[in-house]
Amino acid sequence: METDVAFTSATEMRPLIDKKEVSIPELVDLFYRRIKEHNPKLNAYLALCPDQAMAEARSAQEATDRGESVGPLHGIPISVKDLEMTSGIPTTVGSAVFRDRTPDINSVVVERVKAAGAIVLGKTNTPEFGLSGTTENKLGDACRNPWNIDRTPGGSSGGAAAALASGLCTLATGSDGGGSIRIPASFSGVFGIKPSQGRVPRYGGYGLPAANHFSQSGPMSRTVADTALLLQVLAGPDARDVTSMRSAPPDFSAGLGAGVSRLRIAWSADLGYAGVDPEVVSVTLGAVQVFAELGATVDEPGLTIEDPFQAFWDVFSTASYTSYGHLMEERWDDFTEYGQNTFRHGATITGPDLSRALLRVDQLRRQMETFFDDYDLLVTPTMAVPAFPINQRPSVIAGKEVDPFWGFLPFTFPINMTGQTASSVPCGFSADGMPIGLHIIGPHGSEAKVLQASAAFEQARPWAHLRPPIS
């Protein structure tokens, strides 16, 4: 029964807490016992805060006992990705450079989950500065996938996905600058959404100020309703982030039962340029047919984009270099190899280089804006391959040579460039038992519609009852 409680969704847990059928301190204690048992095999958490969490749990239970009005996440155990600053809890941003740092501030994401009543269990593993699509760093062992601990859970929110999939938290915060919510959601068999650019403020006090063209914090969970609940808490303007949307967010949960009837959905297996594993294509093609069965119109319009990675890489690495490049000389040996490569490239980008890259970003954004004049949603595979063994990134996919650093994630980073929103929905498994995700993309600002379609798929093909061997 304790395992069932650990896998109970937040939307189901909240009424149980309000009715006093579940004790918040006992719930938090359950998760810490599970973390003690399973985290040594997964390395999903980098830091825990049991004293702080238990004190907050007791206070939350007292509020429940007094019948006080409480927040939407009251008493819900949550993990926080270690790219978010947390007051009194170590924040390494996945880097040995900050191995011993404990901040005295919270990021806006942490402020909001705490204000909503969630209980922070600890900080989840991430590659250095979130720079990689898998989760390895110099802080310890690689983060591992609960479905097969020899495989990567993806990155950069790999620890969040591993913790969710194995029942080591109820909700998780992630962030996504090139796919970092959707990659691990696909590889680890959980649900996540990258919000539209500006939907969730990114103030957090990490690094030196740099323009945020691509990155968004966002929710991860085991159900669509839980993600909608957490996104409602995270979204909304904040004056400290000048790129945040000024308008109030819609009700993300209101349309979850509306279905997909009459929606116009486009399907692309490769965006016209990607190498994709045939098994992934087969599973996701079968999954997209669910929308047609549910009443949507599904077309394959032959969308083709030119490989945009160089422009993405120029902008992404320049921002990283701006934030952390000042540490290159004194702390070079403390950086990972992929961190060093990112900073080296960022240091070489000239003003004209960046200007040309930003023009390519604008061109891709306009192409996708125009595409969505004719469609409500675009569906693709989330990833080009299922999860692969740790430190064995593919260099050839479906007979096509690809760059091992990014070739396995050709569907995610372009959506960071366009600023659109996209989710990854668990839709099946590979022959060797690894999860495969379906990528549901919507226009900028359309999180509610993406969640609506995700919920319709979840109802038709439920996944939350499926548990990995480590659970």
C-alpha positions in Angstrom: 0.0 0.0 0.0 2.9 2.4 0.7 4.0 1.9 -2.9 0.5 2.8 -4.1 0.6 6.0 -2.0 4.0 6.9 -3.5 2.5 6.7 -6.9 -0.7 8.5 -6.1 -1.2 11.6 -8.2 -1.3 15.1 -6.7 -4.8 15.7 -7.8 -5.9 12.5 -6.0 -3.7 13.2 -2.9 -5.0 16.7 -2.2 -8.5 15.6 -1.2 -7.0 12.8 1.0 -4.9 15.4 2.8 -7.9 17.8 3.2 -10.0 14.9 4.7 -7.1 13.9 7.0 -7.0 10.5 5.5 -3.3 11.0 4.8 -0.9 12.6 7.3 1.5 15.0 5.6 4.5 14.2 7.9 3.9 10.5 7.3 3.7 11.1 3.5 7.0 13.0 3.6 8.6 10.3 5.7 7.5 7.7 3.2 9.2 9.5 0.3 12.4 9.8 2.3 12.4 6.1 3.1 11.9 5.4 -0.6 14.7 7.8 -1.6 17.0 6.1 0.9 16.2 2.7 -0.7 16.3 3.6 -4.4 18.4 6.8 -4.9 21.8 5.0 -4.4 20.9 3.0 -7.6 19.5 6.0 -9.6 21.4 9.1 -8.3 18.2 11.1 -9.0 18.8 13.5 -6.1 21.9 15.6 -5.5 20.8 17.1 -2.2 18.0 16.4 0.3 16.6 18.6 3.1 14.8 16.3 5.5 14.9 18.6 8.5 13.4 21.5 6.6 10.9 19.3 4.8 9.7 17.6 8.0 9.3 20.9 9.8 7.2 22.3 6.9 5.2 19.0 6.8 4.3 19.3 10.5 3.3 23.0 10.0 1.2 22.0 7.0 -0.5 19.3 9.0 -1.3 21.7 11.8 -2.9 24.1 9.2 -5.0 21.2 7.9 -6.0 20.2 11.4 -7.1 23.8 12.1 -9.2 23.9 8.9 -7.3 26.8 7.5 -7.5 27.8 3.8 -4.4 26.4 2.1 -2.7 26.5 -1.3 -3.3 24.2 -4.3 -0.2 22.1 -3.6 -0.7 21.9 0.2 1.3 19.0 1.6 2.3 17.6 -1.8 6.0 16.3 -1.8 7.9 17.9 -4.7 11.4 17.7 -6.1 13.2 20.8 -7.5 15.7 20.6 -10.3 19.2 21.7 -9.1 19.2 24.6 -11.6 16.8 26.5 -9.3 18.2 28.5 -6.4 16.9 27.2 -3.0 17.5 29.1 0.2 19.2 26.8 2.8 19.5 23.9 0.4 22.6 23.2 -1.6 22.4 24.4 -5.2 25.2 23.1 -7.5 23.6 23.7 -10.9 25.2 20.4 -11.7 28.7 21.7 -11.5 31.7 20.9 -9.3 32.5 24.6 -9.4 29.5 25.1 -7.0 29.7 21.8 -5.1 29.7 23.6 -1.7 27.2 26.5 -2.4 24.1 27.0 -0.3 22.2 30.1 -1.4 20.2 32.4 0.7 17.6 33.1 -2.0 14.9 31.1 -3.8 14.2 31.3 -7.5 10.7 32.5 -8.5 9.8 28.8 -9.2 10.7 27.8 -5.7 9.0 30.8 -4.2 5.8 29.8 -6.0 5.8 26.1 -5.2 6.4 26.9 -1.5 3.7 29.6 -1.5 1.3 27.0 -2.9 2.1 24.7 0.0 4.3 22.1 -1.6 6.9 20.3 0.5 10.4 20.4 -1.2 12.1 17.0 -0.7 15.4 18.0 -2.3 17.3 18.9 -5.5 17.3 16.6 -8.5 20.3 15.8 -10.6 21.2 17.7 -13.7 24.2 18.0 -16.1 26.5 20.9 -15.6 24.5 24.2 -16.0 21.8 22.1 -17.9 24.1 21.9 -20.9 23.5 18.3 -22.0 20.7 16.1 -23.1 21.9 13.4 -20.7 22.6 13.7 -17.0 26.3 13.2 -16.1 28.5 15.6 -14.2 31.5 15.7 -11.9 29.5 15.5 -8.8 29.2 11.7 -8.7 27.8 8.8 -10.6 25.6 9.4 -13.7 21.9 9.6 -13.2 20.2 6.4 -14.2 16.9 5.3 -15.8 14.5 3.4 -13.5 13.4 1.2 -16.5 17.0 0.0 -17.0 19.8 1.4 -14.8 22.4 0.9 -17.6 20.5 3.5 -19.7 20.3 7.3 -19.4 17.1 8.9 -18.2 17.9 11.8 -20.5 18.6 15.4 -19.5 18.9 18.0 -18.4 16.0 17.3 -16.1 17.1 13.7 -15.8 17.0 13.5 -12.0 13.5 14.9 -12.0 12.3 12.3 -14.5 14.1 9.4 -12.7 12.6 10.5 -9.3 9.1 10.7 -10.8 9.2 7.4 -12.7 10.4 5.5 -9.6 8.0 7.1 -7.1 10.5 9.3 -5.3 8.3 12.4 -5.4 4.8 13.3 -6.4 5.6 16.3 -8.6 8.8 17.7 -10.0 10.0 21.0 -11.5 12.2 20.9 -14.6 13.5 23.3 -17.1 13.9 23.2 -20.8 16.4 25.2 -22.9 16.7 22.7 -25.8 14.5 19.8 -24.8 15.4 19.3 -21.1 11.9 18.5 -19.9 10.8 16.6 -22.9 13.9 14.5 -23.5 13.8 12.9 -20.0 10.0 12.7 -20.1 10.3 10.6 -23.2 13.2 8.4 -22.1 11.8 7.8 -18.6 8.1 7.4 -19.3 6.7 10.4 -17.6 4.8 13.5 -18.7 6.1 17.0 -19.0 5.5 20.3 -20.9 7.8 23.0 -22.0 5.8 26.2 -21.6 5.8 29.0 -24.2 8.7 31.3 -23.9 7.9 33.8 -21.1 5.1 31.8 -19.5 7.1 31.0 -16.4 9.5 33.6 -15.1 13.1 32.5 -15.0 14.5 34.8 -12.2 16.7 32.7 -10.0 20.0 34.4 -9.3 22.2 31.8 -11.2 25.2 33.0 -13.2 25.7 36.5 -14.7 22.7 38.1 -16.4 22.2 36.9 -20.0 19.4 37.2 -22.5 17.0 34.2 -22.2 16.0 33.3 -25.7 15.2 29.6 -25.2 14.8 28.4 -21.7 11.7 27.8 -19.6 11.1 26.3 -16.2 8.1 23.9 -16.2 6.3 21.0 -14.6 6.8 17.3 -14.8 4.6 14.6 -13.4 3.1 11.2 -14.0 -0.3 12.6 -15.2 -1.5 15.4 -17.4 -3.8 16.8 -14.6 -0.9 17.0 -12.2 1.2 18.9 -14.8 -1.7 21.3 -15.4 -2.0 21.9 -11.6 1.7 22.6 -11.2 1.9 24.8 -14.3 -0.9 26.9 -12.9 1.2 27.6 -9.8 4.4 28.3 -11.8 2.9 30.5 -14.6 2.3 34.3 -14.5 4.3 37.5 -14.8 7.1 38.6 -12.5 8.7 42.0 -12.8 12.1 40.6 -12.0 12.0 38.8 -15.4 11.6 41.3 -18.2 10.9 38.5 -20.7 7.9 37.1 -18.7 4.5 37.4 -20.3 2.6 40.3 -18.7 -0.8 38.7 -19.1 -2.3 36.4 -16.6 -2.3 32.7 -17.6 -5.5 30.9 -18.5 -7.0 28.0 -16.5 -4.8 25.1 -17.7 -7.1 22.5 -16.1 -10.4 23.7 -17.5 -10.3 22.0 -20.8 -8.7 18.7 -19.9 -11.8 16.8 -20.6 -12.7 18.6 -23.9 -11.2 16.0 -26.2 -9.8 16.6 -29.7 -12.9 16.4 -31.9 -12.5 18.9 -34.8 -8.9 19.7 -34.0 -6.6 19.9 -37.0 -3.5 17.9 -36.2 -0.4 17.7 -38.4 2.0 14.7 -38.2 5.7 14.7 -39.1 8.0 11.7 -38.6 11.2 13.7 -39.2 10.6 17.4 -39.8 12.1 16.8 -43.1 15.7 16.6 -41.9 16.1 14.2 -38.9 17.3 10.7 -38.7 14.8 8.7 -36.7 14.9 5.1 -35.4 12.3 3.0 -37.4 11.0 1.6 -34.1 10.3 5.1 -32.8 8.6 6.0 -36.0 6.4 2.9 -35.9 5.4 3.4 -32.2 4.7 7.1 -32.6 2.9 6.8 -35.9 0.6 4.2 -34.3 0.0 6.7 -31.4 -0.9 9.6 -33.6 -3.7 7.6 -35.1 -5.4 7.7 -31.7 -6.2 11.3 -32.4 -8.0 10.4 -35.6 -9.9 7.7 -33.7 -11.0 10.4 -31.2 -12.4 12.7 -33.9 -9.5 14.9 -34.9 -8.4 15.5 -38.5 -4.8 14.1 -38.8 -2.8 15.1 -41.9 0.8 14.6 -43.0 1.6 17.9 -44.8 5.3 17.2 -45.4 6.6 19.9 -43.1 10.3 20.5 -43.9 12.7 22.7 -42.0 16.4 23.2 -42.7 18.7 21.9 -40.0 18.7 24.8 -37.5 21.2 23.4 -35.0 24.1 25.8 -35.8 22.0 28.8 -35.1 20.7 27.3 -31.9 24.2 26.3 -30.8 25.5 29.8 -31.4 22.8 31.5 -29.3 22.8 28.8 -26.6 26.5 28.7 -26.1 26.8 32.5 -26.1 24.3 32.8 -23.3 26.2 30.0 -21.4 29.5 31.8 -21.9 28.0 35.1 -20.8 26.8 33.5 -17.5 29.8 31.4 -16.6 32.7 32.2 -18.9 34.3 34.4 -16.3 35.1 31.2 -14.4 37.0 29.6 -17.3 40.5 30.7 -16.3 40.4 29.9 -12.6 38.2 26.8 -12.6 38.7 25.3 -16.0 39.6 21.8 -14.8 36.5 21.7 -12.7 34.2 21.9 -15.7 33.0 18.9 -17.6 34.2 18.3 -21.1 30.8 19.3 -22.6 30.9 22.4 -20.4 34.3 23.3 -21.7 33.2 22.7 -25.3 30.2 25.0 -24.8 32.3 27.8 -23.3 34.9 27.5 -26.0 32.3 27.9 -28.7 30.5 30.7 -26.9 33.8 32.6 -26.6 34.3 32.5 -30.4 30.9 33.9 -31.3 31.3 37.4 -32.8 28.6 40.1 -33.0 27.9 39.3 -36.6 27.8 35.6 -35.8 25.1 36.2 -33.2 23.2 38.5 -35.4 23.0 35.9 -38.2 22.0 33.2 -35.7 19.2 35.4 -34.3 18.0 36.0 -37.8 17.8 32.3 -38.4 15.8 32.0 -35.1 13.4 34.7 -36.4 13.0 32.9 -39.7 12.2 29.6 -38.1 9.7 31.3 -35.8 7.9 32.9 -38.7 7.9 29.5 -40.6 6.2 27.8 -37.7 3.8 30.7 -37.1 2.7 30.4 -40.7 2.4 26.6 -40.4 0.0 27.0 -37.5 -2.3 29.1 -39.6 -3.6 25.8 -41.0 -3.2 23.5 -37.9 -4.1 23.5 -34.2 -1.2 21.1 -33.3 1.8 19.4 -34.7 2.8 15.9 -33.5 6.2 14.3 -33.9 8.2 11.7 -32.0 9.7 13.4 -29.0 13.1 11.7 -29.5 14.9 10.1 -32.4 15.8 7.0 -30.4 14.8 5.3 -27.1 17.0 5.7 -24.1 20.5 4.5 -24.9 23.3 3.2 -22.5 25.0 5.8 -20.5 27.9 7.5 -22.3 27.0 5.8 -25.6 25.2 8.5 -27.6 24.4 7.3 -31.1 26.4 8.6 -34.0 24.3 6.9 -36.6 20.5 6.8 -36.5 18.5 5.0 -39.2 21.6 4.9 -41.4 22.2 8.6 -41.1 25.3 10.0 -39.5 24.5 12.4 -36.7 26.4 14.5 -34.2 26.4 12.5 -31.0 25.9 15.6 -28.9 22.5 16.5 -30.4 21.5 14.1 -33.1 19.2 12.1 -30.8 17.1 15.2 -30.0 16.3 16.8 -33.4 12.6 17.5 -32.5 13.0 19.4 -29.2 15.5 22.2 -29.7 13.8 23.8 -32.7 10.7 24.4 -30.5 12.9 26.3 -28.0 14.0 28.4 -30.9 10.4 29.2 -31.9 9.3 29.9 -28.4 6.3 27.5 -28.8 5.0 25.1 -26.2 5.2 21.3 -26.4 4.6 18.3 -24.3 6.0 14.7 -24.3 3.3 12.0 -23.8 4.3 8.4 -23.0 3.0 6.4 -25.9 4.6 3.0 -25.9 7.8 1.0 -25.5 10.7 -0.2 -27.5 11.2 -4.0 -28.0 13.7 -3.9 -25.1 11.3 -2.2 -22.7 12.3 1.5 -22.9 9.6 4.2 -23.0 8.9 6.2 -26.1 7.3 9.6 -26.1 5.0 11.5 -28.5 5.7 15.2 -29.0 2.6 17.5 -29.1 3.5 21.0 -30.2 1.2 24.0 -30.2 1.5 27.7 -31.1 2.9 30.2 -28.7 0.6 30.6 -25.7 -1.4 27.4 -26.4 -0.4 25.3 -23.3 -4.1 24.7 -22.6 -4.7 23.2 -26.0 -1.6 21.0 -25.8 -2.6 19.8 -22.4 -6.2 19.2 -23.7 -4.8 16.9 -26.5 -2.4 15.2 -24.1 -5.2 14.5 -21.7 -7.3 13.0 -24.5 -4.5 10.7 -25.4 -3.9 9.8 -21.8 -7.5 8.8 -21.4 -7.4 6.7 -24.5 -4.0 5.1 -23.8 -3.4 5.5 -20.0 0.2 5.1 -18.8 0.3 6.2 -15.1 -0.3 2.6 -13.9 2.9 1.4 -15.5 5.9 1.2 -13.2 9.6 0.5 -13.9 11.5 -2.3 -12.3 13.0 0.2 -9.7 9.8 1.4 -8.1 
